[in-house]
Amino acid sequence: MRCVSYTRTLPWRQEVEPVEILKQNAAISDFIAARKGWTLNKKYSDRKKDESVCASFRQMIQDGMERQFDCIIVYSLYFCGASFPDVRQMLQETLMAAGIHLVVVSEQFDSTEMSGQQIADYFENKRREMHTDIVKRWKKSRGDQFVLTNSVPYGYIRPNGYDHMIKDESVREIVEEIFQRKKRGETNRQIFEWLNYIGADTPHTHRNRLQGKPVREGDPWNLNKIRRLFRSQVYTGVLVNDEGEVITENSHEAYISHEDFLSFPENKERPKQNNRVRYKNPNPLASKIYCADCNSRLHQRSNFDTGEIHFICAGNCSHDEDGKPVKVSADAVTQTVMRWFHQEQALAKKANEFFHRHDFRNQRLERRTELSLRMQAILAEMELEQFRRVPLYEQYSSGALKKEEYQEEYIAFWQACEELDRRLSEVMEEAKNLEVAFSIKNPWIMLFTQTNIPDTLDKYIVTRLIDRVIVKLSESEPDRQIVIIPKFAEWKKQIIDCIGEV
């Protein structure tokens, strides 16, 4: 195998002790002597004591791209190239990808005997070593002022060299006041409004200030940021993992006791089974049901004590004399919708049968005649309006009408023409849809006759058949009136008068 060697005076990793080039060459020669059929054809070396010098390294890469050798042998990867990014790009991503092998004598790394994954793992380990060195040097340069706030919550810091967190004195009083207000019974909204009133930095903004990063102005507190504080066990003096399991107790100074933490509403135990059923099997109507008064969507809410599920209006307006929003039982809505499914399907089947009878043609002919008469009447009105235009202008030209009177009459004329155009367009649109509406191709009929209604409410059926469900207060309290609007409701309206309700 045709081999070349590369040596370097200075390593690209500062933490590595320099090794003389003679020692590097000797180790490379011993390695080749132990390999049968391997020959050293050329030596590349960067001997200047300058970290940026790598002329021989780049020449070796160029020769390798021209396939002048089959393998590169180095004493250590730290003495190869001027930086790790250069080594990875030139060796791993260029030469090794093209079939040139690499041998690192000091680590007994031989790519001729390794798989692609093993080679990738080797370079990944070197990348991690380089990253670790950079972080250590940065920490050392910051000294005692270094604060690792990414791994600790708001209100704590971990100074350089400390194994545990300590309270952040710059926000200690604010955090203590937050928990005191919570213990006194203030709501989360009252607390975050107080924080915004005094201009307290949010956790993200405070962390950026500590690390000397740019601070985004206008970052207010909100409910989510407050809830994170009250749900974190770290403030009780314990360390937890990602799953919320306690790793170490009494790890650092606490802001609140464990009893106070459990007393917060956010941390009280709730029946898990109801939540699981609710989220794994949500009500199929959840995205379709709306309030008739404010057009807001009704949200599903569960009573964990009784197990009852209701839909409650999410709007801020009140809908009855007591100031309460619309609230309806989910079971009542489900039963109403299931009855409506069967009624609507029976009505669609009746319409489908209607189109197979002889009197259907008479109904369609009557609609055509009606539309034709309406169109003729509109055209006649348009013709009469046109007769107004010429005399109107002649009166204005002769001076019989003043300019203001003429403009007023002219505007009235064009408004009348626009209204007639609108009415004519409506009649033409009805005539266009007449053949589809009065046939078995009616989309509403096809949808409800070709769909099998299940015994229980199904999300697919709801999405397919229902446009929305509207709930409003009826005159007979406490009942609610539930109005269901089907898909293709406009096609249903065009034939419902002819066939009648079921």
Secondary structure as UniProt FT lines:
FT   STRAND          2..8
FT   TURN            14..15
FT   HELIX           21..33
FT   TURN            36..37
FT   STRAND          39..46
FT   TURN            51..52
FT   HELIX           55..65
FT   TURN            66..67
FT   STRAND          71..74
FT   HELIX           77..79
FT   HELIX           84..87
FT   HELIX           88..95
FT   HELIX           96..98
FT   STRAND          101..104
FT   HELIX           105..107
FT   STRAND          109..110
FT   HELIX           111..113
FT   HELIX           116..142
FT   HELIX           143..145
FT   TURN            150..151
FT   TURN            154..155
FT   STRAND          156..157
FT   TURN            160..161
FT   STRAND          166..167
FT   TURN            169..171
FT   HELIX           172..183
FT   TURN            184..185
FT   HELIX           188..198
FT   HELIX           203..211
FT   HELIX           223..231
FT   HELIX           233..236
FT   STRAND          239..240
FT   TURN            242..243
FT   STRAND          246..248
FT   HELIX           258..263
FT   HELIX           265..267
FT   HELIX           272..280
FT   TURN            284..288
FT   STRAND          289..291
FT   TURN            292..294
FT   STRAND          297..302
FT   TURN            304..306
FT   STRAND          309..313
FT   TURN            321..322
FT   STRAND          327..329
FT   HELIX           330..354
FT   TURN            355..356
FT   HELIX           359..398
FT   HELIX           403..437
FT   TURN            440..441
FT   HELIX           443..449
FT   HELIX           459..465
FT   STRAND          466..473
FT   TURN            477..478
FT   STRAND          480..486
FT   TURN            487..488
FT   HELIX           489..499
//
